[in-house]
Amino acid sequence: MNAATTAPAKPFKLLVLGGTEFVGRAVTEQALARGWDVTVFHRGTHAPPPGVRALHGDRLGDLTALDAAVRDGATWDAVLDTWSGPPAAVRDAAELLARHARRYVYVSSASVYAHPSPAGRGEDGALVEPGDEGYAHMKRGGEDAAVEAFGADRTVLVRAGLILGPGENIGRLPWWLNRVARGGPVLAPGPRDLPIQFVDARDLAAWMLDAARDELSGPYNLVSPEGHATMGELLESCVRATGSATAELCWKEPELLLSYGVEPWLDLPVWVPPGEDHDAIHRTDVSKALATGLRCRPVAETVADTWRWLSALGGTAPQRSDRPVVGLDPEVEAKVLAAVLC
């Protein structure tokens, strides 16, 4: 048989449980760009990208459309699940799909590692107990549910760290961008050269699609390598991206900020002062993911692209209802800035 008569390869078939917001949408868009056959199962609250097959239902009790699809003979090369709630939803979907899909990619979290989590922690670090309450325990339970249904050799556990980029519905980078865009003195949490680790949702999506295609299995830490960025580089990129002519970054040491009751991570997103918590979040070993193709774009690109996306929305980013609103109260910031020299 010559090349002219060879049947074309069938497109990779992907089922995304979710697929309409942030990470799930980045996955769906990139899979479509690769020419893959993409199905999304979602509640219908947000429209999926054009070109997908949409199945509507609810992870917490209505899998009717998904069940009907498999009864009609639907199969997939891989399932990608972004669920962050009670692990029973992962269990029910995975059990339903175990005989109709080759691989299950579960977006877990670095939060599944037990505290304290040392710097340089690899995938063999101690884990929290699975449970039905608390983000870390639910993600851990989701891991167990996926592995139990598909088997360890057919499951990829993606222990993602801090995720930023266009489409973010948590509010971390959007808050910094909007704050810098307002201009004036900006309370900047030091030290300026404090290392941070994050992964752009698009880079995370690309790695997960490759992992599904290449039939990887097991747990992987997914975040940028150590040395990828600093708080200084992140906030200076915000200044450049917004073009703010009056924004002035006022770097203050952690001890001063803490003395005013400023909460790391929540009040000043991304920032965690040096210590155990910083080591757990921003000093993770990602050598395993790097060896399997993880590539992370520069922080300036993530920031600039997020600003363009945010600007197109009029400056108001979507906000997940199950996550707290982040960002420092302007009155608190003004109080700190008035008490210290910039």
C-alpha positions in Angstrom: 0.0 0.0 0.0 1.5 3.3 -1.0 1.2 6.7 0.7 -1.7 7.8 -1.6 -3.9 4.9 -0.4 -2.9 4.9 3.3 -5.9 5.8 5.5 -5.4 9.1 7.4 -4.7 8.8 11.1 -7.7 9.2 13.3 -7.7 12.4 15.5 -7.0 11.9 19.2 -10.3 11.7 21.1 -10.4 13.7 24.3 -13.2 14.1 26.8 -12.8 17.1 29.1 -14.9 17.1 32.3 -15.4 20.9 32.5 -13.6 22.5 29.7 -15.1 26.0 29.7 -13.1 28.0 32.2 -9.5 28.8 32.9 -7.4 25.5 32.9 -10.2 23.4 31.3 -10.7 26.0 28.6 -7.0 26.2 27.9 -6.9 22.5 27.5 -9.9 22.5 25.2 -8.6 25.3 23.0 -5.2 23.7 22.6 -6.7 20.3 21.9 -8.9 21.8 19.1 -5.8 23.7 17.7 -4.1 20.3 17.5 -6.9 18.9 15.4 -8.2 16.6 18.2 -11.8 15.4 18.5 -12.9 17.1 21.7 -16.0 16.4 23.8 -16.8 18.5 26.9 -19.1 17.5 29.7 -20.3 20.6 31.7 -23.3 22.3 33.3 -23.9 24.7 30.4 -23.2 27.8 32.6 -20.4 28.9 30.3 -20.2 28.3 26.5 -17.3 26.0 25.4 -15.0 26.9 22.6 -16.6 26.4 19.1 -15.8 23.1 17.6 -16.4 20.8 20.5 -19.2 18.3 21.2 -21.0 19.4 24.3 -22.7 17.1 26.8 -24.7 18.8 29.6 -25.0 17.5 33.2 -23.9 17.9 36.7 -20.9 16.2 38.4 -22.9 16.1 41.6 -25.6 13.8 40.5 -26.6 14.0 36.9 -24.3 12.0 34.6 -27.2 11.0 32.3 -25.8 12.5 29.1 -22.4 11.0 29.8 -24.0 7.6 30.5 -26.0 7.8 27.3 -22.9 8.6 25.3 -21.1 5.5 26.4 -24.1 3.4 25.9 -24.2 4.6 22.3 -20.6 3.4 21.9 -18.6 6.6 22.6 -15.0 6.0 23.5 -12.0 8.3 24.1 -8.3 8.1 24.1 -8.1 10.2 27.3 -10.3 11.9 29.9 -9.1 15.1 31.5 -10.8 16.1 34.8 -10.4 19.5 36.6 -12.8 18.8 39.5 -12.0 20.5 42.8 -14.9 19.4 44.9 -15.9 16.2 46.8 -14.1 13.2 45.5 -17.3 11.2 44.9 -17.7 13.2 41.7 -14.3 11.9 40.5 -15.2 8.4 41.6 -18.6 8.3 39.8 -17.2 9.7 36.5 -14.1 7.5 36.5 -16.1 4.4 37.3 -18.5 5.2 34.4 -15.6 5.9 32.0 -13.1 3.2 32.9 -14.0 0.9 30.1 -14.6 3.6 27.6 -11.4 5.6 27.8 -7.7 4.6 27.8 -6.3 7.1 30.2 -7.5 9.5 33.0 -5.7 12.8 33.6 -6.7 14.3 36.9 -5.8 17.9 37.7 -4.8 17.6 41.3 -2.8 20.1 43.4 0.4 20.6 45.2 -1.8 21.1 48.3 -2.1 17.3 48.6 1.4 17.3 50.2 1.4 17.1 54.0 2.6 20.1 56.0 5.4 21.0 56.6 6.5 20.3 53.1 10.3 20.7 52.7 12.0 22.7 50.0 12.9 20.6 47.0 10.0 18.2 47.6 9.5 15.6 44.9 6.5 13.5 44.0 7.4 11.0 46.8 6.6 13.6 49.5 4.2 12.7 52.4 0.5 13.3 51.5 -2.6 14.4 53.4 -5.4 12.0 54.1 -8.2 11.9 51.6 -11.5 13.4 52.7 -14.8 15.0 51.7 -14.0 18.5 53.2 -11.1 20.9 52.7 -9.5 21.6 49.3 -6.3 19.5 50.0 -8.2 16.5 51.3 -10.7 16.6 48.5 -8.0 16.7 45.9 -6.2 13.8 47.6 -9.5 11.9 47.6 -9.9 12.6 43.9 -6.5 11.1 43.2 -7.4 7.9 45.0 -10.8 7.7 43.1 -9.1 8.1 39.7 -6.5 5.5 40.4 -9.0 3.1 41.9 -11.1 3.2 38.7 -8.5 3.4 36.0 -5.5 1.8 37.7 -2.1 3.5 38.4 -0.8 2.6 35.0 -3.6 4.5 33.2 -3.8 7.5 35.5 -1.9 10.8 35.4 -2.0 12.8 38.6 -1.1 16.5 37.9 -0.1 18.1 41.1 -0.3 21.7 39.9 1.2 24.6 41.9 0.2 28.2 41.5 -1.6 28.7 38.1 -1.7 32.1 36.4 -2.4 33.4 33.0 -5.3 34.6 30.7 -8.7 33.3 31.9 -7.7 33.2 35.6 -10.9 33.1 37.7 -9.2 33.2 41.2 -8.1 36.8 40.9 -4.4 36.8 41.9 -2.6 38.2 38.8 -5.7 40.2 37.8 -5.6 42.0 41.2 -2.0 42.9 40.8 -2.5 44.2 37.3 -5.5 46.3 38.3 -3.7 47.6 41.3 -0.6 48.6 39.3 -2.8 50.1 36.6 -4.4 52.5 39.2 -0.9 54.0 39.7 0.6 55.7 42.7 2.7 54.1 45.4 2.1 50.3 45.3 2.9 48.3 48.4 5.3 45.6 47.1 6.1 42.6 49.4 9.7 41.9 49.7 12.3 40.8 49.4 12.3 41.9 45.7 14.4 38.9 44.7 12.2 36.4 46.5 11.8 33.4 44.1 8.3 32.4 43.0 7.1 29.3 41.1 3.9 29.3 39.0 2.7 27.7 35.8 0.9 29.5 33.0 -2.4 27.7 32.4 -1.5 27.3 28.7 1.8 25.7 29.5 0.1 23.4 32.0 -2.5 22.5 29.3 0.2 21.7 26.7 2.0 19.4 29.1 -1.2 17.6 30.0 -2.2 17.0 26.4 1.3 15.7 25.7 1.1 13.4 28.8 -2.2 12.0 27.5 -0.9 11.5 24.0 2.4 9.9 25.2 0.5 7.7 27.7 2.3 8.8 30.8 1.2 7.7 34.3 1.8 8.5 37.9 2.1 11.8 39.9 3.9 14.9 38.5 4.6 18.2 40.1 3.5 20.9 37.6 4.9 24.3 38.2 7.8 26.3 36.8 11.3 25.4 37.8 13.1 27.2 40.7 14.7 30.4 39.4 12.0 30.9 36.8 10.8 34.2 38.3 10.9 36.5 41.4 8.4 38.8 43.0 10.3 41.7 41.5 10.1 40.3 38.0 6.4 39.6 38.4 5.5 43.1 39.6 7.8 45.0 37.3 6.2 43.0 34.4 2.9 44.3 35.7 4.2 47.9 35.5 5.4 47.4 31.9 2.3 45.6 30.7 -0.2 48.1 32.1 1.9 51.1 30.9 1.2 52.8 34.2 3.1 56.1 34.2 2.6 56.8 38.0 2.9 53.3 39.6 5.8 53.2 42.0 6.7 49.8 43.6 7.4 50.4 47.3 9.3 47.3 48.5 8.8 46.6 52.1 10.3 43.7 54.2 8.0 40.9 55.3 8.3 41.7 59.0 6.9 45.2 58.5 4.0 43.9 56.4 3.1 41.2 58.9 3.2 43.7 61.8 0.4 45.6 60.1 -1.7 42.4 59.8 -1.1 42.0 56.0 -2.0 38.4 55.1 0.5 36.6 52.7 -1.1 34.9 49.7 -4.6 36.4 50.3 -4.0 40.1 50.8 -1.0 40.2 48.6 -1.5 37.4 46.1 1.3 35.1 45.1 3.6 36.4 47.9 4.6 34.2 50.7 7.5 35.4 53.0 10.6 33.2 53.4 10.0 30.2 55.6 8.2 26.9 55.6 5.2 28.1 53.7 7.3 29.7 51.0 9.4 26.5 50.7 6.2 24.4 50.3 4.7 26.7 47.6 7.7 28.2 45.7 10.5 25.6 46.1 9.2 22.5 44.4 11.2 19.9 42.5 9.8 19.7 39.0 12.6 17.7 37.4 10.2 14.8 36.5 7.9 17.1 34.6 10.8 18.9 32.9 12.2 15.5 31.8 8.8 14.8 30.1 8.6 18.0 28.2 7.3 20.8 30.5 8.2 24.2 29.0 7.4 27.4 30.8 7.1 30.8 29.0 8.7 33.9 30.5 6.8 35.7 33.3 6.6 38.9 31.2 4.7 37.0 28.5 2.2 35.6 31.0 1.7 39.0 32.6 1.3 40.9 29.3 -1.1 38.3 27.8 -3.2 38.4 31.0 -3.4 42.2 30.9 -4.6 42.1 27.3 -7.3 39.5 28.2 -8.3 41.5 31.3 -8.5 44.7 29.4 -10.8 43.2 26.9 -13.1 42.3 29.8 -13.1 45.9 31.0 -10.8 45.1 33.9 -13.2 42.8 35.7 -12.0 39.1 35.8 -14.4 36.2 36.4 -14.4 35.0 40.0 -15.0 31.4 41.2 -17.7 31.3 43.8 -15.9 28.6 45.8 -12.8 30.7 46.3 -12.2 33.7 48.5 -11.8 37.1 46.9 -8.1 38.1 47.1 -6.4 41.5 47.3 -5.4 44.0 49.9 -8.0 46.5 51.1 -7.1 49.9 49.7 -7.6 51.5 53.2 -5.1 49.0 54.7 -2.6 49.7 52.0 -3.0 53.4 52.4 -2.5 53.1 56.1 0.8 51.1 55.7 2.1 53.5 53.0 1.3 56.5 55.1 3.3 55.1 58.1 6.4 54.2 56.2 8.6 55.9 53.6 8.4 54.6 50.1 
